[in-house]
């Protein structure tokens, strides 16, 4: 009997986001396209478009490309924390500091042991801080892809159980960064249930609208605006 296929966010996010905007806007015409490129050649894994009451065009982008890497970082941190290398480096520091204190500085064990222990503890804390900072920067780098697919609202989709976010400092950092950037976050786990962890915040386009940045601009405008767009064009 074949093993069940892992649930991927790509299989569920499109229906969820379409339903999200249909509920909030009352619009019956929401376009959902995959793999739409900007005029600069960057790819949006998903692009959703609808017409606002004032006849302007609203778009939302979805990013799922980095879902496996983000999920791997979060689940590894959830199960293993910052790793065991910190303990190895602390042990090496303790041995080295003890050797230096006794052989080089000529201290007795009475004074050398506490000094070596203090050095090892400081090294452990420093290593932990550096490793945590490295993982946070790695997450932030993966999120930078969303900047390449600008939209009124942006979504990050991750194939991971929402339980991985509980008592997970790295996951909390991810949500914090997404909150600052106005990015909505959805996940899907083994039960094929989409969980919304964070809503997106609407961004302001300084020139025209965000749709003008995409290669599919003309096609989408024709579909949404119909005759009114053709008359203007």
N, C-alpha and C positions, 0 to 999 in steps of 0.2 A: 504494500500500500504506500503510495507516494506521500512524503511529508508535506504538511500544509505550507503554502507559500507565505512568506513573511508579508505582513501588511505594510504597504508603502504609502506615505503621505500623498503622493501624486495621484493615487487611485481614489482618494476621498476628498481632497482639499477643494477641487473645483466645484463639486456639488455643494459643499458646505459654504464656501464663500459666496456663490450665487444666491443661495438661500439667505445668507446673512444680509446681503444688500437688498434682496427682494423684500425681506421683512422690514427693514429700516427705511426704505425709500418708497415702497409700494410700487416700484417699477416692474412691469411685466416683460420688459425687453432689456435683458442683460446679456451682453456678449461675453463669452469666455473662450479665449484662444490660448493655445500652448505655443511655447517657443517663439515669441515675438521679439524682433530685434529693434534696437534703437537705431537712429540714423548714424550713430557712431560705431555701430557694429556690436554692441553689447546685447546679451540675451536676457530676456525676462522669461522665466520658466512658465509663468502664467500671466495673462493680462485680461482684466475684466473692465468692461466699459458700459456706461449707461448715460442717458441724457438727464441732466438736471432740469428742474421746473423752469429755470430761466433760459433753457435751450443750450446751455454750455455742456461740455462733455466732462464727465467724471471718470477717472480710471484708477484701478488698483492693480498693483503688481504682486506676484507671488514668487518667492524664492525657495526652491527645494534642492538645488544642486548640491549644496554642502551639507544636506541632511545626514548622510552617513558619517561624515567626519565629526559633526557636532554631537551626534548621538554617541559616537564612540568615546569622545572626550568626557561627556557627562556620565555615561555608565561606568567608565573606568574609574573616574573620581568617586562615584557613588560606592563602588565595591572595594576599591583599593586606596582611596585617599590620595595623598601626595607620593605614595610609593615608599619602598624600603631603602632606597639609596641614601636617604637622609641619615638613617641609623648607621650605615656603613661609613659615611663620611665623618660622622661624629665619633665613631670608634677609632678611626684613623687619626683624627685630631687629638683624641685623648692620649693615644699611644705616643704620638709625636711630641705632644706638649709635655708628657711625663718624662720622656727621654731627655728632652732639652732641659727641663727643670732640674733633673738629677745629674746628668752627665755634663751639661754645659754650665748651668748656673750653680751647680753644686748644692742644691737644696736637699733637705732630708725628705723622706717619704711623708712625714707629718705635714709639710708645707707643699710638697710637690703634688700630692694627690688632689687636694682641693683646687689648686691652680689649674691642673690638667682638666679636672671636671668642669670648671668654669669655662675654659676654652672650648671644650667639647659641646657644652650646652649652648654657648653663643654660636658655634658653628652649626649646630642643629637648627636653631631658630633662623639663622641667616639662610641656610639651605632651604628651609621650608618656605620662607618668604619669597625667595628667588624662584622656586618651583611653582608656587602659586601664581606669582606674577607672570611667569612664562605661559602657564595654561590660560590665564585671563587674556593675555595679549594674542594668543593663538585663536581664541574664540572671537575676539574683536576683529582679527584679520579675516576670519571666515564671514563675519557679518558685513564687511566692507563691500562685498559683492552687491549688496542691495543698493548701494549708492549708484551703481551702474544702470539700474533699472528704475529711474525716478517715476513717481506717480503721486496722485493725491493722497493715497493711502498705500502702505506697504505691509505685506504679510511674510512671515517666516514660517515654513512648514517643516516639521521634524518627525521622522519615523521613530518614535520612542514613546514608551509608556509615560503618562503624566506622573506616575509614582516616582519616576527617577528624579523629579524636581523636589521631592520632599527631603528635608534635612540634607540638602546638597548645596554647599556654598558656591560651587562653580555654576550650578544652574541658577542660583539666585543672582549671581553676577551677570549671567546672560540676560535674564529678565530685566535687570537694572539698566543694562546698556540699551536693550531694545526699548525700554520705557523712555530713556533720554532721547532716543532717536525717533520715537513715535511709531515703532514697528509693532504690529500685531503678531502674536505667536499662537500657533495651533499645533497640536500633536496627534498622532494616531498610534495606538499600541496594538497588542496581539488580539484584543477584542474588537478591533475594527471600529472603535468609537472615537470620533474626533472630539478633542477637548480644547476649548479656547482658554489659553492661559492669560492672554493679554489682548486688549483691543488696540487697533491702530489709531493714530492721531492724524488728522488731515493736515497736509503740508500746503504751503502757498507757492504757486508758480509765479515767478516774477515777470515772465514774458509769455503772454498768451495762455495756453494750457499745456499740461504734460503730454497730451496725445500728440502734439506737434513734434515731439522728440522721437516718434516711432515711425518706422517704415510703413506700417499699416495704417497710417493716419487717414489717407484718402478713403480707403476701403471702409474703415470703421465709421467715418463721418457720413458716408453715403448710406450705410445701413441704418444708422441711428437717426439721422436728420432727414433722410429721404429727399423729397422735392425741394424743401427749404434750402438744403445744402446745394442741390444742383442749380437752383436759381442764383444763389450767391456766387457759386463757382463759375 
